[in-house]
Amino acid sequence: MDWIWIILGMALVTYLPRMLPAFLIGQRNVSPWMERWLASIPYAALGALIFPGILSVERGEPLVGLAGGAVAALLAYFRLNMLVVIAGAIGAVAAIKAIVS
């Protein structure tokens, strides 16, 4: 029975920080600048999560990951299918690793 209270407590603790800002901001008009700033948060968070991994793909060889990331960014810029972007990045990393090794 204690585990039910633990699960309910964890659900409440994760729900409140997500619900309160949406509830408070949803009732107010925000400036266009603030809307643009808030809209960029997911992209900034994604970049912060991905970039360290790009640098640590190959220990001592950060250019391998940077090459894969650059290829992925270039292919994504042209709005290609996600599978093409992923395959291109994997191919670039594999090619660079074959050249470096």
C-alpha positions as CSV (number, residue, x, y, z in Angstrom):
1,M,0.0,0.0,0.0
2,D,2.9,2.3,0.6
3,W,4.1,2.1,-3.0
4,I,0.7,3.5,-4.1
5,W,1.4,6.7,-2.0
6,I,4.9,6.8,-3.4
7,I,3.6,6.7,-7.0
8,L,0.9,9.3,-6.3
9,G,3.5,11.6,-4.6
10,M,5.9,11.3,-7.5
11,A,3.1,11.9,-10.0
12,L,2.1,15.1,-8.1
13,V,5.7,16.3,-7.8
14,T,6.2,15.9,-11.6
15,Y,2.8,17.2,-12.6
16,L,2.8,20.5,-10.6
17,P,5.9,22.1,-12.1
18,R,4.5,21.4,-15.6
19,M,0.9,22.5,-14.9
20,L,1.5,25.6,-12.9
21,P,3.5,27.6,-15.5
22,A,1.1,26.6,-18.2
23,F,-1.9,27.6,-16.0
24,L,-0.3,30.9,-14.9
25,I,1.0,32.0,-18.3
26,G,-2.1,30.7,-20.2
27,Q,-4.2,33.3,-18.5
28,R,-2.0,36.2,-19.4
29,N,-1.1,37.8,-22.7
30,V,2.7,37.7,-23.2
31,S,4.6,39.9,-25.5
32,P,5.7,38.6,-29.0
33,W,9.3,38.7,-27.8
34,M,8.4,36.4,-24.8
35,E,6.5,34.0,-27.1
36,R,9.6,33.7,-29.4
37,W,11.8,33.2,-26.4
38,L,9.6,30.5,-24.9
39,A,9.3,28.8,-28.3
40,S,13.1,28.5,-28.6
41,I,13.4,26.6,-25.3
42,P,12.8,23.1,-26.7
43,Y,15.5,23.6,-29.4
44,A,18.0,24.9,-26.8
45,A,17.3,22.0,-24.5
46,L,17.7,19.5,-27.3
47,G,21.0,21.1,-28.3
48,A,22.2,21.0,-24.8
49,L,21.4,17.3,-24.6
50,I,22.9,16.3,-27.9
51,F,26.1,18.4,-28.2
52,P,28.0,16.8,-25.4
53,G,27.3,13.4,-27.0
54,I,28.6,14.7,-30.3
55,L,31.9,15.6,-28.7
56,S,32.3,12.2,-27.0
57,V,31.5,9.8,-29.8
58,E,35.1,8.8,-30.2
59,R,37.4,9.3,-27.2
60,G,40.2,11.8,-28.1
61,E,38.7,12.4,-31.5
62,P,35.9,15.1,-31.2
63,L,36.1,15.8,-34.9
64,V,34.4,12.4,-35.6
65,G,31.3,13.4,-33.7
66,L,31.4,17.0,-35.1
67,A,31.5,15.7,-38.6
68,G,28.5,13.5,-38.0
69,G,26.7,16.4,-36.4
70,A,27.5,18.7,-39.2
71,V,26.3,16.2,-41.8
72,A,23.1,15.7,-39.8
73,A,22.6,19.5,-39.5
74,L,23.2,20.0,-43.2
75,L,20.7,17.2,-44.2
76,A,18.2,18.5,-41.8
77,Y,18.5,22.0,-43.1
78,F,17.3,20.7,-46.5
79,R,14.3,19.1,-44.7
80,L,15.1,15.6,-45.7
81,N,13.4,12.6,-44.1
82,M,14.6,11.9,-40.5
83,L,15.8,8.4,-41.5
84,V,18.0,10.0,-44.3
85,V,19.4,12.4,-41.8
86,I,20.2,9.7,-39.3
87,A,21.7,7.4,-41.9
88,G,23.8,10.2,-43.3
89,A,25.2,11.1,-39.9
90,I,25.9,7.4,-39.2
91,G,27.6,7.1,-42.6
92,A,29.7,10.2,-42.0
93,V,30.8,8.9,-38.6
94,A,31.6,5.5,-40.0
95,A,33.6,7.0,-42.9
96,I,35.6,9.4,-40.6
97,K,36.3,6.6,-38.2
98,A,37.6,4.4,-41.0
99,I,39.8,7.2,-42.2
100,V,41.1,8.0,-38.7
101,S,41.7,4.4,-37.7
